[in-house]
Amino acid sequence: MSAIPRFPFSAVVGHDDLRLALLLNAVHPRIGGVLVRGEKGTAKSTVVRALASLLPPLDVIADCRFGCDPQAADPQCPDGPHGSAATQRPAQLVELPVGATEDRLIGSLDLERALTEGVRAFQPGLLAAAHRGVLYVDEVNLLHDHLVDLLLDAAAMGRAHVEREGVSVSHAASFLLVGTMNPEEGELRPQLLDRFGLTVHVAASREVATRTEVVRRRLAFEADPAGFAARWADADAELAARIVVARARVDAVVLPDTELRRISALCASFDVDGMRADLVLARTAVAHAAWRGAEAVAEADVEAAARLALPHRRRRDPFDEPGMAEDQLQQALTEAAEHADDGGDDEPPEGPDGGGQPPEGPTEPDGGADGGSEERSDDRAPAERPPAAPAAAFRARLLEVPGLGDGAPGRRSRSRARSGRATRSSTVEGHGIHLTATLAAAAPHQVARGRSGPGLVLRSGDLRRAIREGREGNLVLFAVDASGSMAARERMSAVSGAVLSLLRDAYQRRDKVGVVTFRGDSAELALPPTSSVDIAAARMRGLRTGGRTPLADGLLRVRRVVQTERMRDPNRRTLVVLLTDGKATVPVNREDGGRLRAQRAVDDALRSAGLLAEAGVASVVVDCESGPVRLGLAARLAAALDGPCLRLEELSADNVAGVVRAVRDERPRAA
């Protein structure tokens, strides 16, 4: 049965930047691939998959499973030395599923041959199949961390190394990495983001005529895929021929010193890290010149390359918005032109984001008049206040859920995992075969089972599974007191800075996050649990304060959110981070003359905390109380929640390390 044709590349409507980025990578594969960002339903995957039909065929050694080039065979190829004839095959577009296993990506021991023939043979993975082709990852931002680490190693070295189960193999793995993602589902790790040579943001057109044509072509393709592809075959063939011509020309394209200085000045202007951006920009400009048939790189080539190579490299923080404004690019090009003309003797222009690193460590809340003036328990609650500017962010200490979980791979709490260190074997549970334990269980019975050849005689009872221990990502649910007692500007600034620091930590540890705020008469779910941590950061920056403190209602709302999330994802454990000064109020009781019953409010809050603890939810209370008089109510809440109580300053990993060093230095030394 013949395969259903892919949607033709030439039939794609719009997405000019995406089409150009893919074509330039086809011309010059060393650019490093493309990251495609965009909202759902914008044909990101359709365009990427259509690229495969345009790539020139490859000359390969006929019997080599690793796609070796006959003119430059890999001397370490596991299938070498090669003696078979050369042949041609189409370039491969290999798709890496988000849920793929480590074995599927890098390859592993061929268990069938090992158990039947008694030999150690290597079964290649997707990296071998993608060599000299395209490795495509849909929803790349959801890829598990252990797979990301393997991709980073292969992309950096151009080789895949496999050391496992008695197999030691190294083979070439040079591929064009293409990823698509929806930013609403979370961002990429910075290390992987930097590995993509170019990045493109796609969005659905708001022009009626364009949207109409998109729907018309899609419906025509679905009605007759083969006929639709045939109508666009000549246009695709023309693009494929142009790629071949540009590839042959790319090595002869001249990069003048003037344009090289322009490239360096642009990268310095945008304050990018390292030198990879300069190299990518240079290669992209050369490819663009070859694509348009020029003999040398011109300013227009550098400008086109900058639009594709720099937006994702100017992010200085995980919560910075990606991309760059047109006026910012034009200003940088104007400054770069001066360096291109004068030979580059001047100092590089200062980056648009400014210099200097923010001071580390949390800002200590002021315990003076501001710190205590708004802490009132009567019904004269202060009016709503605008958001306070967050204090400087800091490196957060690790907060983790006790015990051993079964959640999605991450970097926060200990878990039983599909990847990671094998701690023991089991006959009833685990992930994957524990080969050593399986062979050890079968070995004593070989004579009794009548073994006569090299193969091992196995029984079902010999099978052992690997119990692995790794790290999981959690749902970190922030419960933030935004009432009048927290409204002192210095204090709310410190709280916002602490939450942003914890959010950055959650981004790095691959957690989901949610935000519940409580003030006035009720609590609200300010942000439903999401993997997009930068959205949570934006909500916190816009947090307004004022009003009473419905602490009990806030804790009950947290409990409802946890119950809902457990139904959606029963294996993902929750860590509640409650930021409050512990004070609580209740709505006015008209029968007692309007007097707020503070003790009743505190009792309600403690009962709500007990319900949360009974549900088995791990919690951390961050005590935000300040001023000369402290009531210590947050500590009572922490006891009811069965969790630790930390001061704001104790959230900083650097402060904790400093305390540990001080204690160590004060210990008496041996004589």
N, C-alpha and C positions, 0 to 999 in steps of 0.2 A: 504494500500500500504506500503510495507516495505521500510525502509530508505536505501539509497545508502550507501554501506560500505565505511568507511574512509580508506585512504591509510594506509597500515599496518606499524607499527612502525619499525618492523624488516627489512622492505624492503627499508628503507631510506639509501641512499648511502652517506658515509662520515658524516660530522657534528658530529664527535665523542664527542667533548666537549659539544655540545648542548644535545646530547642524554644522556651523563653522568649527566649533571646538572639536567635534568628532572627526571631521574631515582633516583638520590639521594634525590630530593624533594619528590618523591613518597615514598621512604623509610622513610624519616624523615620530615614530612610536616612542622615542626617548623623551618626549615631552612629559610623559608620566601619567596620562589618563585624564579622565573627566569626572567631576562630581556634579550631579544634576540635582538641584534643590527645587522643590516646587510643591504646590498644593495638590491634593488628590485629583485624579481625573484630568490630567493635563498631557497625557500621552508620552510621559517620560520613558516608560519601558518600551513603548511601541517604536519610538525613534531609535533607541539604543539597539534593539534587536534588528532593526532594518539595516544597521551598519554592516552586518556580517556579509551580506551579499555583495558589498562594494569592495571588500578587502581582496587584494591580489592573492592568487593561489601560492602555496608554499612548496618549495623543493625539499623533500624529506627522504631519509633512508627508509626503505620499504618495511623492514622488520623491526624498526625501532619504535618502542612504545612511548618514547619521550620526545619525538618530533625533532631529532637532530638534523642539522643542516649538512648535506653531503660535502659542502665546501669547507665547513668548519665544525666538524663533529666534536661533541663534548668528550674530552679524554677520560672523564670520570663517569660517563654514562653507564648505568647499571646493565644496559643491554650491549655494551661494547665488549671487545672490539668489533666494529661493524664490518661486515663483508658483503652485505646484500646491495643490490642496485638501488639507484635513486629513482624516486617517483614523485608525482605531484598530487597534492590533495588540497581541498579548500581550507582557507584559514578558519580556525575554530573560534566560535563565541561560546564560552563555557559559563554556565550559570551556577553560582554558588548559593544554595538555599540558606536562608537565615538560620534554620534549624539543623544545618549539617553537623556531622560529628567531626572530631579531629582526624580520625582515620580516613574519612572520606575526602578531606581536604589535602592532607599531605601524603596519604598512602600508609600502608601498614603491612605486617606479615601476612602472607597468603596462607590463611589457616587451612584451607582445603588441602593444599600441597604439603603443608607442614604435618598434618595429622595422617594423611594417607601415604605420602611418599617419604616422610621423614626428612625433608629438606627445608632449608630456610630460604624462601623465595619472597620477593618484594612485589606487592600489588600496588601499582601507581595510583595516585589520587588526582584530584581536580587540578592541582598546580602543574602536574606533568601534562595533563590534557590541554591546559591553557598556554603552554610554552609557545612563544612566537605568535600568539593569538590574543584574544580578548578574554579577560576574566570579568564577568558582570555580576554585581551584587545588588539585587533589588532590596530596598529598605536597608541599606547598609548601616544606618544609624542604630538598627536593632540587632546587629550582629553581635554574638556573644564575645566577651573579652578574650577568651582563650583562642578563638579563631582570629580575632584582630591581631593578637600578638604574633601569630604565625604568618599572617599576611604582611605585617610590618617587616619581619625578618626576611621573607622572600623578596619583597619589593626593594629592600635596602641592598641586598647582596646579589640579586638576580639568580639565586640558587635556593633550593629547598634541601634542608638537612633533616634526616629521619634517624633518630636514635631511640629505638624502643623494641621490646620483646626479642632481644637478641639480633635485631637487624640494624645495620649501620650503612646508610645509603645517602649519597649526595648527588643531586642532578640539577641541570640547568632549569630555571623557572623564570624566564623573562617574559613578561606579559603586559598588556595594556589594561590597566585597572579602571573600570567604569562602574560608578555607583549611582544609584538614585535614592532619594530620601524625601520624606515629608517633614519639614522642620517642626511641625506641631507635635510630632511623636518623640522629640528629643534631638539633641545635637550630637555630633561626632566627637570622639576623643581628639584632642589637638594633634597627637602624634599621627593618627591616620588622616586627619584633615590635611596636614601638610604634605602627605605623600601624593595627593591628587595634584597633578600639574595644573589643571584648569578647573574652574568652577563656573556654573551657569545657573541662573535662577529663571525658572519658567513659570508662567502664569497664563491662565485662560484669557484670550482676547476679549475685550469689551465691545469690539466692533461687530455689529449685527451681520454684516456681509461675510466677515471672516468666520464667525461661528456657524453661519449657515453652510458655508463651503466645507467646514470640518465635518459637520453631520452628514452632508450629502456624500462625501467621499467614504466615510466610514460605513454608511449603509450600503453603498455600492460594493465595497470590499466584502462585507458580510454576505451579501446576496450571491456573489460570484468571485471568490478569492482568486482563482486561477485566471479568469478573464480580466479582472482588475489589474493583477500583477502584470499580465501580458501587455496591457495598454501603456504601462509605465516602464516596460523593460528597456526600451531604447534610451530613455532619460537616465535610468540607473546605469546602463552600460556606458553611457557617455561620462558619467561621474567616475565610474570605476577606471576608465581609461585615463581620465585626467589625474587620478590619484597615482597611477603607475608612472605617468610622465613627471609629475611633481616629485615623486620619490627618487627618480633617476636624477633629477636636477638639484635636489636639496643639498648634496655634498659640495656642489660647485657654487652655491650662493655665497656671496661675500658679505661679511659683517664688518662694515667700516668702523674704525675707532670712534668716529663721531657718534654713531648709533650705539656703540658699546658703552660710551660714557653716558649717553642719554639713558640707557637701561639702568646703569649703576646709580645714576642720580635719582631716577624714579623710585627704585627700591629703597634708597636711603631716605627719600622724602616721606615714604609711607612707613618707615621705621619697622621694616619686617625683620623677623629673626633669621639669623644664619644667612647662607649664600645660595640656598636652593632656589629662592625666588629669582635671583639674577640669572641663574642657569636656565630655569624654565622659561623666563621671559625672552632670553636670547634664542633658545631653540624654537619657541613659538613664533618669534619674529622672522626667523630664517624660514620656517615652514610656510608662513603666510606669504613671504616673498616668492617662494617656489610655487605656491599654489596659484598666484596671479601671474606667473611666468616671468618674474623679474630676475635680473642677474645679481642684484645687491639689495640689502635691506635698506629701507627708507623710513622716514619718520612715521608715515602712515602705518607701516607694519608694526612698529614699536607701540603705537597707540592702540592698534587692534589687539595686540598681545597683552597689553596692560589691562585692558577691560576684562580679559579672561583669566589672567594669572594672578592678579593682585587682590581682588576683593576678599577672598577667604584668608589671606595672609596678614591683613592689617588688623585683625581682631586681637586686642591686647588682653581680653578677659573673656571667659565663657559667656558672659551676659552682654557683651557688646553686640550691636546689630551687625550682621554681615553686610557686605556690599560697600559701595562707595558712591558718593554723589558725583554728578557730572561736573559741577563747578570745582569740586575738589580735584578731580582728575585733570581738568584743564589747567588749574593753577599749578599742579605738580608738573605737567608737561611744559608749562611756560618756564618754570624754574629749571627744569632739566635741560631745556634748550640752551640756557646760558652756559651750563657745564659742557654741553656738547660742542658749543662754539669756541669756548675759551681754553679747551684742553684739559679741563677738570682740575685747575690749580687751586680753586677755592675749596673751603670746607663744605661738606654735603649739607644741604638745607635741613633745618630741624624739622622733625616729623610733625604732622598736623595734630597728632594726639598729645603733643607735649612730652617733655622728658620727666625723669624722676620717678622713683617708685614710692607708692604710698607707705607710710610708716606702718610697721607690723604691730600687732597686738590690739586688743579692743580698747576703745576709749572708756575711761573710768567715769561713770556717771557722777555728776556733781551732787554732793550730798548737802549742799547749802540750802538757801531759801527756796530756789526753784525746785530742788529735789523734794521738799516736803510740803510746799504750799498748796499743791493740788490734791494731796492725799486726804480726802474728806469722805465721810460716810453718811452725810445727810443728803437731802433731796435737792440741794442747790448745786447740782453737777455742772461743771464748766461747759461752755458751748463747744460745738465741734471745732476742732483745730485742723488746719491744713497739714499735709505731710511734712515731717521733719526730715532734713537731709541726713542720710545714713552716715554713721561714723565710719572710719577707715576699716576695711575688711582685714581679716587676719586668717592664719592657717588654723583650722578648727581641729580640735582633738577628736579622736575616734569615739563615737557613741555607737554601741552595738546592741543587738537583741541577744539576751542570754540563750544558752542551749544550742542545739544543732537543728538546722532547718532543712527544707527541701525546695527552696525557692529558686527563681531564675538566677543564673550566674551573675555575679557582681563582685563588689570589693568591700562589703561591710561586715556581715556576720558570718560565723562559721556554718557550714552546711554540708550535707551529703550531696555530692555533685557527680555529674557525668564526666567531668574532667578534673584534673588535679592529682594530688598525691594518693596513690593506692595504699591505704593503711592496713587492710586485711582482706581476707577472702571469705565468701559465704556460699552456702548451697541454696539459699532461699531468696536472697535479695542482692542488690548491687546493679552496677551499670557496666556492661561489657564483660568479656571473658578474662579471668585472671589466669593467664596462660601457664605461668610457673606452677601455681597451685593445682591446676587441672592436670598437668603432666605428672606432678608429684603424686597426685592421688591415683593416677592410672598405673604408674611405673611398677609398684610391687606386685601387680596382678598379671603381668604380661606372660609369664610362664604358664600360669593356670589357665589363661585364655588361649593358649596355643599359638602364640605369636611365632612366626617363622621368617618373616621378611623384614624389610626396613621400616615399614609402616607401624604406627602405634595402634594397638587395639583399645578402643575406648568404649565405655558404657555410659549411659545417661547419668548414672550416679557419680561419675568422675567430674562432671562439670562444676566448676567453681566460678563465681562471679566476683568482680572487684568492688570492694567498698572503698570509695574515694572520698576524700575530704577537701573541700575548697571553700570558696566564699560566695555568698549570695547577695543580691540586691534586695533591699527592703522597701516598704512603703513608709516614708518618713512624713508623718502628719504633724504639722505645726499648728498649735493652738495658741493664738496670740491675744493677750489682753490689750484691747485698744480703748479702754475706758478712761474716764477723767483722771483717775489716780495714777495713770501711766502717761498722762499728757504732757508732763514737763518736758520741754524741748530737748534738754540734754539727755534725759533718760530715754525718751523714745528714739532719739538719734542712736544711742548706744544699742538699744534693742534691735533696731532696724539693721544696724551694722552687723550685729551678731547673727541675725537670721540670714542675711546675705552671705555671710561667711559659711554658715551651715549649709546653705543652698549650694554654694560652690563645692563644698565637700560632697554633697549628695550627687552633684553632676559628675564628679570624678569617680564616685563609687557606683555609678549606674543605678541609682535608686529612682523609684517613683516618688513624687512629692504631692502633698495637698496642704491647703491652708484653711483653717477655721479661725475666724475672728469673733470676738464677743465684746459688745458695748451697748449702751442704751438699755433697751428692754429685751434683747434677744441675741442669739448667736447666728452666724451665717457661714455657709460654706463659700468662702471667698474664691477658692480655686479647687474644683474637683480633682481627685488624684490623676496625675499626668506624668509622662516621662519628659515633658518639655520644662526643664527646670528654669529656663530663662523667662518663661511666662510667669512662673511663681515670683521670680525676682522683680519683674515689672509690677506685679500686684503689690508686693511689699513696699516698693518705692512710692506707690500712690496711696498707702494706707492712711486713713484719716482717724483721728482719735477724739474722745470726748464722751460724756454721758456716764451712766452708772455702770456697775460691774456685774453682769449676770453670769458669774463664774459657773454655777451649777448647770445652767442651760448650755454653756460652752462645752462642758465635759460630756453632757448627754448627747450633744450634737456630734462630738467626736466619736462617741460609742456607736451612734447610728451609721456614721460613715464607715467605721471599721467593719461593722456587720455586713454592710452592702458590699464592701470590697472583698470580704472573705467569701461571699457567694460567687463573685466574679473570678477570683484567683485564690483558691483555698490554700495554695502553697506559699504565697508571698506573705511573710510576717510583717507586722506593723510596729514601728517605733514612734510613740507619741512624744513630742517635745513641747512641753507647756511652758510658755514664757509669761510670768505673772508676778505681781507683788504679793499675791495671796489674799488680798482684800476682796470682799464680796458684798454686794448689796442686793436687795430685792425690790420689786416695784412697790410703790406707795400703797399702804393699806389705809383706805379711807376711814375705816372704823376706829383706828387708833389715833386719829387726828393728823395723819400724814407722816408720822414718825417711822423712819426706816428701822426695821428690826435686824440689826447687824448679826446678832447671834444666830438667828434663824437662817440667815443667808450663809453663814459659815458652815452650819450643820448640814444644810442642803448640799453645799459644795463637797463636803467630806463624804456624804452618802453617795453622791454621783461618782466621786473618785473611787469609792469602794466597788461600785458596779463595774467600772472600767477594769479594775484589778481582777475582779472575779471572772471577767471575760478572757483573762490570760493575755492582756495587752501589756507589752513592755513600755514603760514611761520614764521620762527624765523631766524633772522640774527645774527650770532655770529661774532662780530667785532674782527678781528685778527691783526689790525693795531698796530704797536709798534714804539718806537723811540721818540725822543724829539719833532718832528714835525708831527702832525697828521692832516689829511685832512678831516676826518669825512665823507668820502664817503659812508661807510657802513650804517650810519644813514639815508642817502637819499634813499638808496636801501630799507631799512626797511619800510620807509614811503610809497614808491611806492608799496611794497608788502602788505601793511596794516598789518604789524606784528611788534612785539617788536624787539629791537636791544639790545643784551647783550654783555658784555665783556667776554672774556674767563674765567676770575676768577669768573664771576657771574653764571657759569654753576654748580658750586659746591653747593650742598644743605647745606653743613656745613658752607660755607662762607655766604650764604643767611641767615641762622639761626643766625650766629654771628652778622650780621648787624641788624637783628630784635632785638636781645638781647641788642645790644648797644643803639639802639634808645629807647628801653623800659627803660633801666637804666638811660638814660639822661633826662627822663621826670621828671618835678618837682613833688615832693611828697607833698601830702596834709599835712597841719600843724596839 
